Amino acid sequence: AGGWRGRASACIRDGETPLCLREAAYLWHTSSYVVWPAAARALAHALPIDAPVDVFAARLVHERRLRAVVAIPPLAVQGSEVRTGDCGLGDCVPSGR
């Protein structure tokens, strides 16, 4: 996430690692989503999609037309080589790590 809205996190502990939820001010390279009906309506209202879907959603979050809550640690991780690459604006280059 690219910054947070507010200072508070909501956390629960299940075992050793707490799970925290925090509202994001901006997102990038997002690969996993849980969408509630109200969010689906906001996304549909913003059609047509004029950018990669993560950029499209991030713009709506930045404009406060959509709320994004981030789980820390992540609940899902992208399972491809993109995850270990150095990604710029829409391009991914393997990092060699």
C-alpha positions in Angstrom: 0.0 0.0 0.0 1.1 3.5 -0.6 0.1 5.1 2.7 -2.7 4.7 5.1 -5.9 6.5 6.0 -6.0 7.2 9.7 -3.7 5.7 12.2 -5.7 2.8 13.6 -5.4 -0.9 12.7 -7.8 -3.6 13.7 -5.9 -6.7 14.8 -6.8 -10.2 15.9 -4.5 -12.8 17.3 -5.0 -16.4 16.1 -1.8 -18.3 17.1 1.6 -16.5 17.1 1.0 -14.0 14.3 -1.6 -11.3 14.6 -3.7 -10.4 11.6 -4.2 -6.7 11.2 -6.5 -4.8 8.8 -5.8 -1.2 7.8 -7.4 1.2 5.3 -5.1 2.1 2.5 -4.9 5.5 0.8 -3.4 4.1 -2.4 -2.5 0.6 -3.7 -0.2 -0.7 -6.4 0.6 -4.2 -7.9 -2.5 -5.6 -6.2 -3.2 -9.2 -7.2 -5.9 -10.5 -4.8 -9.3 -9.0 -4.0 -12.3 -9.6 -1.8 -15.2 -7.5 -3.2 -18.3 -6.6 -1.2 -21.5 -5.7 -3.1 -21.1 -2.0 -2.4 -17.6 -2.1 -3.8 -18.9 -4.0 -6.9 -21.5 -1.2 -7.4 -18.8 1.5 -7.1 -16.6 -0.4 -9.6 -19.5 -0.8 -12.1 -20.4 2.9 -11.8 -16.8 3.8 -12.7 -16.8 1.7 -16.0 -15.3 1.5 -18.5 -12.0 0.3 -17.2 -9.3 2.5 -18.8 -6.2 1.1 -17.2 -4.8 -2.2 -15.8 -7.4 -3.4 -13.2 -5.0 -2.7 -10.2 -4.3 0.8 -11.5 -8.0 1.4 -12.1 -9.0 0.3 -8.6 -6.1 2.2 -7.0 -7.2 5.4 -8.7 -10.7 4.9 -7.3 -9.2 4.4 -3.8 -7.1 7.5 -4.2 -10.1 9.5 -5.2 -12.1 8.1 -2.2 -14.7 6.5 -4.6 -13.7 3.0 -3.2 -12.4 1.9 0.1 -9.5 -0.6 0.3 -8.6 -2.5 3.4 -5.2 -4.3 3.5 -4.5 -7.4 5.5 -1.1 -7.5 7.3 0.4 -10.1 6.8 -1.1 -10.7 3.3 -3.8 -13.3 3.0 -2.7 -14.2 -0.5 0.5 -13.9 -2.4 0.9 -13.8 -6.2 2.3 -17.1 -7.3 4.3 -16.2 -10.4 7.7 -14.9 -11.3 6.2 -11.3 -11.3 6.4 -11.5 -7.5 10.2 -11.6 -7.5 10.7 -9.1 -10.4 11.3 -5.4 -10.4 8.1 -3.9 -11.7 7.7 -0.4 -13.1 4.5 1.1 -14.5 2.9 -2.0 -16.2 6.2 -3.7 -17.0 8.0 -6.4 -15.1 11.6 -7.4 -15.4 13.0 -10.4 -13.5 15.3 -9.2 -10.8 17.7 -12.2 -11.0 17.3 -12.9 -7.2 
